[in-house]
Amino acid sequence: MLIYLACPYTHTDARIERLRAEIATRVAVAILLRGESVFSPLSHSMEICRASDGTVAGDYSRWQELSRRVLHVCDELHILKLPGWRESTGVEDECRQAIKRGIRREFLEAPTWALEELADRDSRL
């Protein structure tokens, strides 16, 4: 089984975006440690964006085609319910694609540590 891990990314503050990418990566690690295969598009794409020194955009429109192609070969879509997940264009598109393809969706509550880190970061803005 292959899991596609979706979560919101875009935010008005780049520090929140980086934290969301870090949280997605840490959740992907936890899934891997359970013995399951996972693809975290945020973990993948943000490393490429960082390595490009800003020449590759991090917004969903840049990564939409790749995300859709990978999602189509996945067995499940897991949606990490970080703040903003309902408003996320990317998460919305990924859910629509999963429904269209008959891919099972599972909604994951955000880990307490993730919510605490986001709240702490947000309070310092």
ZIQUIWO-V144875 format. One line per field, one symbol per residue. psi: psi as a letter, one per 30 degrees, with the letter a starting at -180 (. if undefined). Layout:
# ZIQUIWO-V144875
psi->???
This chain:
# ZIQUIWO-V144875
psi->kkkkjklleklfkfeeeeeeeeeeeeeeeeeeffglkkkjeeeeeeeeeeffhffklfleeegeeeeeeeefglfkjkjjilkfeffkeeeeeeeeeeeefgkkkkkkkkkeeeeeeeeeeeff.
